[in-house]
Amino acid sequence: MKFFIDTANLAQIKEAQELGVLDGVTTNPSLMAKEGITGKNSILKHYVDICNLTDGEVSAEVNAVDYEGMIKEGEELADLHEQIVVKLPMTKEGIRACKYFSDREIKTNMTLVFSAGQALLAAKAGATFVSPFIGRLDDVSTDGLNLIQEIREIYDNYGYETQILAASVRHTMHIINCAKIGADVMTGPLSVILGLLKHPLTDIGLAQFMADFEKGNK
């Protein structure tokens, strides 16, 4: 399973990269705004800064909602750096843009996916990644993990190479359960990734080891 971090915070990306388990980064306009990154030139520069911090793929989202606008913005984003993946909304225009980019071997990430039907269309259009938002589904009393399972079954049935990127990951069990049912990628905050490290028995055991070491080496 690939681990992506969902942020535009350079310090967090650097920390995840130094941990040695980071495979990529996802961002969106909301995350950019959260870091105070505004204005076209600043946003484009920030994407390059992110690419320079990690060896993996970096999803950069278009702001346009029309086909022509998505193509224009997507091409500009793809030209920034070879690691850029053009992130497109799961709409009619977004699917058309996905097909346009896939025909030109430009990587894409179809975002805001909430149904197996949407994921099927994304795969048909040649998307590199499809991003079902499992946390947001959970928020409205719908099983987000079930959606991952449905998409996995459909993709396996037909040999689609589109990678399932579990997005809107909220806690460590989201990661574990997504791994168990075959999601290719997860993306979430650094705190959730670091949460996988935590176990009280590890802390207790280490404390005991250190105490025993101190006793025997005075």
Disulfide bonds with the S-S distance in Angstrom:
none
